[in-house]
Amino acid sequence: MIRVERRPPPERRHPRVGFHVSAFGSQQVLAALSALSRDGFQGLEVYGDTTHIFADQPGEFRTILEITGIDLAGVHGGGLLTSEEFREAEIIEWKRLLRWVADVGGHYAIFYGGEAHVDSETDLRRAASFLNEIGRFAAEAAVKLCYEPDLKCPFNTKEAIASLMRMTDPQFVWLSADTANLTSMGLDPSLFLLSMRQRIAVVHVRDLTDPAIQRSEDSTASTESPFCEIGTGTVDLEGVADALRAVQFDGWVVGVVDQPARSAHESARAAAKYFREFLGLEF
């Protein structure tokens, strides 16, 4: 009789789960770390201004992280992206930011948005060159540089994002996929995760009340926010969770609540519960 050796099934990969400081505000990073620690989150994502607040104290910030047991998941910043006039200044600032992220043991840095300056081909070439340069610097510091498209950036269609990814080095430039931004751009976030899975390092789980509010030409004048508590809006977040499982995503999944309808602590706790009970995330 032939004996067949049974191999154990491969270990299933899981994402790490974090929360964005936006619900608390940049001045409340310590309160955010305390709250997230109680709710079992593994990381905190902060805005770029935190790297200035603690500019001369990366060691102190790292110690605070170690005490709370929370990682710095990453930093969320932006810039012009396609401007030749300000390119060198932006590169200097981003290298400073990336050094800080590396010094405190952070995992990634997100460059979101950008502005159109010339024509689509020129903007594409400039953006790719800029991202490749700071992405190479990030990789040397063991930090992942991610680009995050939004509705008002020059790369707000599936085709434009794909073109940008083709012109950037996959060793140095990754994607951050924001579920609310993708939905407002008319894209299905689940399909986007499946089609771009090789380049996505971060997924922002954010919900929208009505994508049409954000798409409106006059949205900047509106007092109505298009964003809402996670799981209370129109974004198909359960479909997103299915896509994450399908690709065995093992990057960072970060909850984002820009304008909480309750206290920031309660908002984070509700997000943690939703992640576990409805999205099946384990953390």
N, C-alpha and C positions, 0 to 999 in steps of 0.2 A: 504494500500500500504506500502510495506517495504521500509523504507528510508535507503539508503546505504551511509554511511559516506565516503566521498572522502578524502583520505589522500594526502597531497602534495608529489610530488616525492622527493626521497632523494636527498640532495644537492650533486651535482657532485664535486668530489675532483679534484684538480689541483696541478701540481707540482710547486715548486718555481724554478725560473730561474736565473742562475748565469753565470759568465764568468771566465775563468782561466787567471791568471796573465802571463802565458807563452808568450802571444803575446806582452806584454809590457816589460817583464823582471823583475826579483825580486827586482831590485834597483828602479823600477818605480811604486811601490805600490800606492803611493799617486796620481800619474797621472792616474793610472788605476781606482782608486776609483772615481775620478772626472769624467772620461769619462763614466764609467758605470752608474753613477748617472744620467747623461744627457740622456742616452739611455734607462733608465727605468729598468735596471737589478736590481735584488733584492739581489744579493750576489756576492762576490769575493772569488775565491779559490786561495790559495797561496801555494808556495813550502815551505818545511820545513825550508829552510834557513831564511825565514822571522821571524820564531820564535826565531832565534838567533839574528837577527838584532834588534828586539824589545824585546829581552829577559828580560831586566830589566824595560820595559815600557809597560806592558800589559794594564795598565789603560789609558796611553796616546793613545795607539792604539785603544782602545775601544772608547775613546772620538772622535777620527778621524772618526771612523765608524758611530758614532751617528750624527756627523755634516754632513756627506755626505748622510746619510740615507741608507747606504748599510750595509748588514750583512756580517760577515765573514762566508761564506758558510762552508768552511773547509780548511784543510791543506793536502797537497799531499806530502808524503814522502816515504821512502823505507828502505831497509836494506838487510841483508843476509837471515834472516828468519829461516833457517834450521841449522845454525851453533851452535853446543854446546859450542865451545870455546868462542864465542862472545855473547852468549845468555844473560848473566847477564848485560853486557855493553849495549846491545841493549834495554833490558827492562828498564834500568835506563833512557836511552835517550828518549824512547817513553813515559815513564811516565812524564818526564819533558815536552815534547811536548804536551801531552794531558792536563796537568795542565794549560799550556799557552792557549790552545784552549778554555778551560773552562773559564779561567779568562777574555778572551775578548768576550765571548758570542758566540763562534763558534759552529757549529752544528755537524760536523763530522771530522774524520781524516782518510785518506786513506793510507794504507800500500800497495805499489804496488811491483809486481815482486818477487824477491828473487832468490836464487841460489841453485842448486842441490849440495849436499855434499856427500851423501852416496848412498843408493838405494832408490827406489821410496817409499817403505813402511816406511822406517826410516825417510825419509824427510817429508812424510805425517804426521807421528806421531809427529815429532818435530815442524812442522809448526802449527799444530792444537793446541798443548800445548802452544806454544808461543802466538798465536792469542787469545786463550781463556784467558790467563793471562792478557794481556794488554787490551783485550776487556772488561773484568770484571772491571778493573780499570777505563776504559773510561765510562762505564755505570754508575758507581758510581759518575762520574763527569758530568753526563747528556750529554755525547758526544757519538756519534755512531762511532765505529771502523769499517771500511770497508776494505776488501781485494780486490785488483784489479789485476787480472791475466793479463799477457802479453805474447807475443810470446816466450820469452826466459826464462820464469820462469819455475819451476818444475811442475806447474799445468796449462798446456796450452792446455788441451783437455776438452771436456764437461764432460767426465767420471772422470777425475782427479779433476776438480772443484767440481763436485757433491760429490766426496769422501771427499774432504776437508770440505765441508759444513756439511756433515753428522757427521764429527768428531769435529765440533765446535758448541758451544752453540748458538742457534738463538737469545737468549736474549742479547748476548755480541758481536757477530761477524756477520757483514753484508757484502754485496758485493757492489763494484763499478763496473759498466759495461761500458767499453769504446768501443764505436761502431767501431772504427778503429782497436783496438787490437783484438776484437772478429772476425772481418772480416779477418784480417791477419792470425788468427788461424784457419781459415776455417769454422767458425761458423756463422750462420745467427743471427745477433744481435736481430732481432725482435722475433725469436723463443726463443732465450736465455732469453729475457725479460719476455716472457709468461711463460716459464717453471720454471724460478727461481724468479718469482715475489715476493714471500714471503720473500726472503732474500736480495733483491736489495734496497739500500737506496739512491744510487747516480747513475746517468747515465751521462757519458761523451759523448757529441755529438762531434765527431771528424771525419774528412773525409780523404780518401786516394786517391791518384792518381792511384796507381796500387798496390794491395796487394802483388803481386809477388816481388816487390822491397824489401819490408820489410821481406818477407820470405826467400830471397836469402841468401845463406850461406856467401856470401861475401858482405852483405849489409853494414857492418861497414866500408868497404873500399870505398863504393860508395859516391860520392859527391851529388847524387840526393836524395832529401828528398822524402819519400813516402807520406808525409802529405801535405794537401792543405787547402785552404779556405773552410769553411763549405758550403756545397751545390754545390761545383764545382767538386767533385770527384766521386768515384764509389760506395761508401757506400749507401745502400738503406735507407736514412734517413726518407723518407716519410713512409716507412714501420715501422720504429722505432716509429714514431709519432702515427701511427695506434695502435701499441702494447701498447704504453703508455696510450692511451685513453681506450683501451680494458680492461686494468687492473686498470684503474683509479689511475694511479701512482701519489702519492702525496709527493714524496721525492724531491730531488734536481736534476734538469737537468742543466748541466753546459757545455757551449760551450768551446771548446779547439782548438786554432789555434797556432801551435808551431812555424811556420815560415810564418808570414803573407806576402802576396804579395803586401801589401799596408801599410800605417801607422797603428800602433796598434789601434788608435782611429777609423780609417775607417773600420778596420777589425771587431772591436766590433760592430760598427753601422750596418755593413752589416749582421753580425750574428744575431743581434736583429731583423732586418727586415726579414731575412729568417725564424727565429723562429716563428714570428707572421704570416707572409703571407703564408708560405709553410707548416709549421708544425702545425699551429693552436694553438700555445702556447699563453696563456693569461698572460700578465704581464705588 
